């Protein structure tokens, strides 16, 4: 059966109805407009219109400046986001290059006020702590001459940004672009100076639990967190430790427990004294040694395979035992998903500009877009009226875009007002309408 293609001259349709919720979040709750007024502008399109435009693109998973040409004549895009004038791709790129530093600072300052104004739920761990994850991840920008691109620890040329995520929902409270060859620990304490007040503001009176990987196993970090009275769980870096010595100690102390034929595990829970500066500190360290003499298929190994790993923590053994502590650290793996949502869902593996400061601005705006999409997902795809009924406590950003942002709608002007007319039986209508009403009521 053949189709006949026609284009309407009067009716306006849009394929991204979810931007109707994005607009009020930006304009009512982020504080961006008020913050951007402090940045000087002699003439041209207001800063807020450029930021609204780019956030609208990011919430659709688009980051290249040329994508703005597709929406310059899109009436729904302008009305949904409250844009007065949509910039051209050249003007958007030029303005970002000119005032990247000031715009980055403004966007970064609006992360916490937006989450507080939206009353974003921050779910705690079973221990009562609010999880705070901070970690470095890599963006592959190979075969480019962009400023700041260097060899990363993954073995390719790119950037190595650092991000911080709060709560079981994974709210992004900080995202900072770094050169690819910058070590994870370099300037890390300055990063903590920025994110800890934000985490405290959102967690309320509940204690924080900062979880870090082995790249941040440094006495300076433990001393800083002890001084700030922040509970921590940091992966121990064995460095030059010999697993054979630990094996001999486990045999002497009869610490091995056989978990299956050919596999034994020994746990050491001890308090270690260490010095930093001229002071001596005491910290708990849990060490796990896994000895395998057979693989999972029962094949004997010629030489026993020894795996040594451990964790520094400020949590005492009475409240969290060694097994619980390891399970708490394993939850840190969720933060790897948050990294992947920036890289794949928001399509930010390859950043759009050749200038380092402009790409830093792109990531600052991406943090806002990430939280906006996360909020929409938590309020539309979790409840009983969600189009997807599988029980989960968090949805990926890609799912939010597919199920909520990319909704077909007809834009109707009636009585000097705009109506959004969804198709009959559209499963996204109820959750989107409810979320829109909730955002307006806050």
N, C-alpha and C positions, 0 to 999 in steps of 0.2 A: 504494500500500500504506500503510495507516494504522499509526501507532506508538501504543503504550500507554505512558504515562509513569508511573513508580513511583519512590518514594523509600524506600531501605532504612532500617530501624530499627536495625540492628546493625552493618552493614558500613560502614567509613569509607574514603572515597576522597579523593584529593587531586590537583589539577591542576598542582602546582608541586613536583615531586619534587626538583628541583635544590636547593631550600633545605636538603636534608639535608647538602649539602656546605658551604653558606654557614654553617651553625651552628657546626661545628667550627673553621672559619677564624676566626670572631669570638671564640669562647670559648677556643680553645687558643693562637692565634697573634697576636691583635691587642693583647693586654695591656689591653683596655678595662676589664675588670672591676676589675683592680687599680688602674688609673688613676682610675676613677670613685669608688672608695672614699674618695679624699681630698676629695671634694666633700660638704659637710655635708648631712645629711638627717635631719630629726627623726622623720618618720613617713611612711607611704605606700609606694607601689610603688618598689622600688629603681631607681636611675638606670640600671643595666645593663639591666633589663627594658624600660625605655622605649627605650633605644638599640637593643637587639636587635629590638624590634618595628618601629621605623622603618627600620632597615637591611633587615629582611625585606621591607618594602613597597617600598623603593627598588630592591632587587634584582629586583622584579617590574615596575619601571617606573612605580610609583605614588608620588606625593609629597604628595598632599593628606591632611590629618589624618583626614578622614572615612572614608578607605579602611580604617582600622583596625577599623571596626565589622563589616566582612565577615569578619574573622579572629578575632574575640573568642571564638567558640565552635569554632574550628578546632583540633582536637586535634593534627593533624599539624604545623601551624604552630608551636604551642607546643613540641612535642617536638623538632622539627627545629632550632629556634633556642635551646632550653634556657630558655624563658621560664617564670617562675613565675606571674606574673599579667600578663595583657594589659590595658593601660590603655584607657579609653574615649577617644574622639576629643577630648572636652573636656579631660580630664585630661592627655592628651599635649600638646595645645596650651598649656595653662596652665603645665605644668612647663617646657616649652621656653622660654616667655616669661619665667618666673621666673629660670631659671638658664642662660640662653643663653650668656653669656660664658664661664662655667666649663666648660660642656659642649663648647663650640666648641674651647677650648684643649685639653681632654682628647682629643677626636677627632683634632685636628690633630697632636698629639704621637704618636699611635699609627700614623701612616701608615708611617713608615720601619721601626719595629720589626716591624710585620706583614709587610712585604715581605721583611725580612731573615730572619724566622723561617720564612717560606714558601720561602726560597731562590729567590726569583723571578729568572729569567734576565734579564740586562740585556745586550742585544746591541749591539756597537759598530758604528760606521761602517767602511767600507772603509779609511779613513785611520787607524784604530786609536783614534780618539776616541769617547767616549760622548756621543751627542747630547743636548743639553739645550735644550729650546724653552720660551720664556716669552712669553706674548702676552696681550693683552686681547681679550675678545669681549663681545658685547652680548646682553642678555636683554630681550625686548620685554614690558614690563608697562604698555602703553598703557591709558589710560582707567581708571587706578586711582589711589588716594590713598595708596599704600604709602610708608612712610618711606624716603627715599633715592632714590626714583624721580625722574629728571631727564632732560633731553634728551641723548641719546647721539650719538656721531659718525655713527651710521647714520641719524639723522634721525627717530627715534621716542623716546618716553619709556620708560625702563627702567633697568636696572642695567648696569654695565660691570665685571664681575669679571675677575680676572687669574689665569691658571693656568700651571703649569710641568709639563712632561712629560719623562721620562727614557728614553733608550734607543730602539731601534727598536720595542719593544713599546708604548711610550707610557705608562709608569707615571706616574700623577699624584702628584707629590710636594708639591704646594701648590695650594690653590684659595682665593682670597680675594675676598670680596664687596666691591664698591666702588660708590659713588653713580654714577649714569649720566653726570653731567657732569664726573667727575674725569678729568683728563688722564692718559694712559698713563704719562708719565714721573714724575708726582707720587708721592712715597714709593716709587719703584721700587727704590732702593738698599736700603731697609729690607726689601723683599720678597726681594731677593737675599741679604741677611744671613740670612734664614730658610732659603732653599732650597739655597744652595750647600753648607752642611755636610751636608745630607741627600743631595745628589747625590754628594758625595765618599764618603759612607758606603756607598752602593749601588754606585758605580762601582769601588770598590777602588783599585788603583794605576793604573788607566788614566786618561789625561787626559780632561778635559771639553772640549766645544766648545759654547759658548753661542751660540745663533742668535736674533737679534732683528730685528724689522722696523724700518721707517724712523721710527716714532714714538719709538724709543729711540736715535736718532742724536744723542747728546749727549756732549760731551767728558768730563762727569762719569762717565758709564758706562765709557768707554774707560780713564780713569784708574783707576777702581775695579777693573776687571778686570785691568789691568796690575799693580796692587798686589797683588791676590789670586793672580796667576799663573794666570789662567784664559784659555784660548784663546777667541777670540770671532769671530763673523761677523755683522756688523751692516749692515743695508741703509742705504746712504748716502742722505740726504735732500738733493736738489739745491737746495732752497729757491730762491734768486734767481739760480741759474746760468742762463745763456742757451745753449740747445742750438746756436744758430747759431755761437757762438764755438767750441764743441767741433767743429762741422762744419768750420770753417775750419782748425782745428788738425789734424784728421784728413787734410784735403786736403794741407796743407803737409808733414805727416810721411808721406804716402802710406800711411796706416794703414787705409784702407777695404779690405774684402774682400767681393766679390760672392758671396752665397750662393744667389741665384736672380735671374733677370731682374727688375729693378725694386727689388731689396732689397740694401743694402750694410750691413756691420757693421764698426765700428771698436772695438778694445779698447785701453785704456790701463792699463798696470800700473806704478804709481809709488809712491814713498815720500814721504809728506807730513809735514812738521813742523807741530806744533800745540802750543799752550800751554794749561795749566790751572793756575790759581793762579800760582805763580811758577816753575813748572818747564816745561821743553820736552820734548816726546815726539815719537817718530817712529813712524808707523804705515803699513802698506801699504794702498793704496786701488786697487781695480780698478773702472774705469769702462767701460761699454759704451754706444755710440751706435749706434742703428739708424736708417737712412735708407731710407724707402720712397718710390719714385716711381711705383710701380704697386701696386694691391692684389693680393690673392691670386688674383683671377680675371683678372688681366692688364689691368685698367682703369687707364689713366694718371691720375695725380693732378695737379691744377693747381698745387698747392703741395706740395713734398716734406714728408712726415710724418716728424718727428724725435722719437725716444724716447730720453731720457737716463736712465740708471740706473747705480748703482754700489754698492760694498760695501767697508766697512772690515773689516780682518782682522788678526789677529796671526800667521796662518800665513805662513811664508816661501814665496817663489816656487819654491825648489828642491824642496820637498816637495809643494806643491799649486800647479799652474799656474792661469792665469786661467780657462780653460774648466772645469777641475775645481772651482774655487771656486764658479763660478756654479751648477754642478750640485749642489754641496753645499747651497747656499742654497735651491735649488728643492725639496729634500727637506723644507724647513720647511713646505711646503704640507700635509704630512701632519698637522701639528698642528691645522689647521683641521678635520680629521675628528674629532680628539679633542674639540674644542669642540662639534661637532655631536652627538656621542654624549651629552654632558651635556644638550644642548638638546632633542634629539628622542628618543633612545633612553631616557634617564632622565626625559624629559618635564619638564624643569626650566626651560623658557622663562619660564613664569609661576610665580613662587615663591609658596608657600602662605600666607605670613603678611603682615600689615600692618606688622610691626615689623622694623626693619633687623637687629637682633642675632639675632632668631630665624631670619631668612632666611640670615644668615651661618652659623648652626649647621646649617641644612639643607644648605648647600653643603659644609661640612666633613664631614658624614656622607655626602654624595654622593661625595666623593673616596674615602672608604673603600669604598663600594659599587662604585664604578667599578673600583677595583683588585681587589676580590674577583671581580667578573664577568670582568675581564681575565684573572686567574689561572685561573679555571675554563675560560675559552675557550682559553687557551694549552695547557692540559693535557687537554682533551677533544676539541677540534675541529681539531687540527692533525695528530695521529698517524694511523696507517694504519687504526685502528678507528673513526675519526670518522664520524658519520652523513653529513657532507658531505665528498666526496672531492677537491674542487677544491684544488689545491696553493696555499696561502697561508701567510704567516708570522704573520698576525694576523687575528682575526675581530672584526667590530663587536659592540658590546654587545647590540644588538638581535638579532643572530644567536645569541649565547650564550643570551639569554633564551628565544628561540623554540625552540632546539634542545635546551637543557639544563635550564633552569629550569622551563619549562612542559612537564613530563613527567607523564603520568597514572600514578598508582601507587595501590595498595591498602595501607592500613595494617592490619597484622594483629598482635594481641597474642597471644604464645604463649610459655609457659614464663617468664613475668614479663619478657619481652623484646618489643620491637617489631620487626617485620619489614616491609620494603618489598617488595611483590610487584609486579613489572613484568609487562606483558603479554608473551605469547610473541612473539618476533621483534622486540621493541622495540629499535631501533638505538641508543637512548641508554643502555641498561642497562650495556653493557660499559664505555664511557668514564666514566660516572658512578661506577660501582662502583670502578673503578681510581683515579679521582681522590679518592674518599672514603677509600680505603685509604691513599693517598699522604699525604693531609692528617693522618690519624691517626698515621701512622708518623713524621712529622717531629718 
